[in-house]
Amino acid sequence: MAAHTLTVGFDLDMTLIDSRPGIRAAYHELSARTGTFVDADLAVSRLGPPLEEEIRRWFPAERVAEISDLYRSLYPEFAIAATPALPGAREAIDAVHRAGGRAIVVTAKYEPNAKLHLAHLGLDVDALVGSLWAAGKAEALDKHQARVYVGDHIGDVVGAHTAGALSVAVATGPCDATELRAAGAEVVLGDLTEFPSWLARYVAEGADGGEAAAI
């Protein structure tokens, strides 16, 4: 990969995809299989951190690994087909490619399940790295020389800054625009439909474009 190639990283859940319907269905099935109530609506209101953080809210510590594995095994059947792309997701990826860049996905989600989402929705990215969260996302962003990271959670802002990348936040997940700005996001967009025009300015100006693009 040439050092000068523009690489833009994207988070997955609530950035590129609305995974709430699918995750809700997977949690309902998990409850049915285990006999343990999981408030699926509450769980999907705080997507972003690794699965284990949610599982330990409902199951004893000694069962977290077991139950997480069970959830991941249920996920392909119950979550993939129910999950749509968010508005502007395809156009955002296409905009990176039109600019001569590479679009990668860096997510906390289990990578095989993330790959199923991308394939099902036809989201054509150049690389996928899963099971990374917050500052840990910098590992993949550094490896791929990503200059921009787009996400919906304050953890994504942390990941971008840890990698020395520009944080572009979208207010489509559990964190609103005020929280995202307070966390230090240089650019805050309402959703990904605003991303192509922001990217065009970013590329043309060779700068962060933050003031012009922020909401």
N, C-alpha and C positions, 0 to 999 in steps of 0.2 A: 504494500500500500504506500503510495506516494505521500510524503509528509505534508504536502500542501493540499491534499484532498479534503474537502469539507465533509466531516462526519457529524451527523446529528443523531443523538440517542433519544429514544422515546421509552417512557414507562409503558406498561400494558394496561393493567386494570384501571378503569376510570380515566385513562388518558386516551388510549386508542380504542378500547372496548368498554361497553357497559356490561360488566360481568355480574351485576347484581342479580338478574333473574336466574342465571345459571348457578351461581353460588348459593342463592336461596334454595333452589331445588336440591342441590347437593347436600346442604345442611338438613333439609327435611328428611332426605333419605338416610343420612347419618343418624338422625334421631330415631328413625324407625328401626334401623338395624341394631342400634345399641341400647334402646330403651331409655336413653338419657335426653332430656329436653335441651335443645339449643334454640335460643331465640334468633331465628334466621334473619328477621328484619333488623334486629339490633346488630347482628354480626355484619350484615352488608352495609350498614351505615358507617363502618369504620375500616373499610378496606385499605390496604396499603402495606402494613407490617406483615412479617412472615406468618404463615398459617398457625404455627405452634403457639403464637401469642394469643390467638383467639381460642384455640382448642383448650388451653390451660385454664380459661375462664369457666369451662363447663365440665372438665374431667380432672381427676386427680393427677398429680405430677407424674406418678409412675405409669400412667396410661397415655401420656401425651404423644409419645413416639408411635405407639401402636395405633391410636385413633387417627393421628395425622396420616399414617400410611393407608389406613382404611379409607379416609376421606379422599385421598389422592387416587385410590383405585376406583372409587365411585365417580369421580369427576368426569371422565370422558363420556360416560353414558348420560349423565344428568345435567352437565353444565355447558357442554360445547354448543350444541344446537340451539340452546335457549339464549345464547349471548350474541347481541348485535355489535357491530362497529358503532362507535360514537360519530356524530356528525363531523365531517371534515377529516376523518382519519385517513382515508385513502388519498384524499387530495393533499394532505400534509406530507405523506410519504412521497407522492408523485412530485411535489414541489421540490423536495430535496434532490430527487433524481434529475429533474429538469435543470437544476442548478449545477449538475455535474457531481453531486455529492453521494454519500453513502448513508442510508438510513438503517440504524440498528435498534434493537429492542433490548433493554436491560431491565429486568423485572425481578421482584421477590418471588414470583410464582415458580412452582416446580416446572423445570424447563420442558419436559415432554408434554405437559398439559398446555403450556404456553404455545408450543409449536402446533398443537392441534387447533388452537384458536386461530392462529395466523393462517394455517392451511384452509380451515373451514371458511374463513371470511375472505380469502384471497388477498391478504395483506402482504405485499411483496417487499420484504426487508432483506438487507444484505447480511445480517448476522443476528443471532439471538443468544442471549446469556441469561440464565435463570438463577434463582435462589440467592440473589444479592439484594441487600436492603440498606438504605440510608448510606452511611459512609462506605459501606462495603461495595456499593455500586461503582465507586471510583476505580476499582480493580479492572472492570471491563471497559469503562470509559477511557482510562489511561491506555489500555492495551490497543484500543481501536482509535486512539487519538481524537476522541470526540471533543469538539469545540463548543457544542451546545447540547444541553440535556433538557428534555421536555417532560414534565411530570405534573401530577395533580396534588401531591402530598408534600408536607414540609420535609419529610424524609428524602424526597427527590431533590429538594433544594440543597440539603446537606450533601447528598451524593454528588451533585453537580459541582458544588464549591470545593469538596474534597479533591475532586479531579482537576480543579482549576478551570472548569468549563462554565459557560454562561448558563444561568438557570432561567429557563422559560417555563413559567407555570401556567396551567390551565385550571380555571375554577369549575371543574366538572366532577370533582371527587369530594371527599369529606372535609377538605380544607377550603374555606372561602377566600376571596381575593385579599381581604384584610390580613388573614393569617399568613397567606403566602408571601405578601409583601413584608410583613413583620419578620418572617423567617429569612428574608434577604433576597428573594427572587428579583432578578434585575428586570424581568419582563413578566407581566401578568396579563393573560388573554382570557376572554370569556370562555372560549372553546377553540377547538382546532380549526374551525372554519376561518378564523382570523390569522392562522399561521402562515399560509402561503404569501399573503401580502406583507406580513412582517418579515418573512425570510427574504423576500425580494429586496426589501429595504436594507436588511442586514448585509446581504451580499453586495449590494450596490454601494453602500456606505463604508463597508469594511470596518464596521463598529458594532457596538452592542445594540444599537437601535432602541434602547430601553425606554427613553422618555416618550418617543413618538408612538410606541406600540402599546404601552401599558394602559390598563384601564383603571 
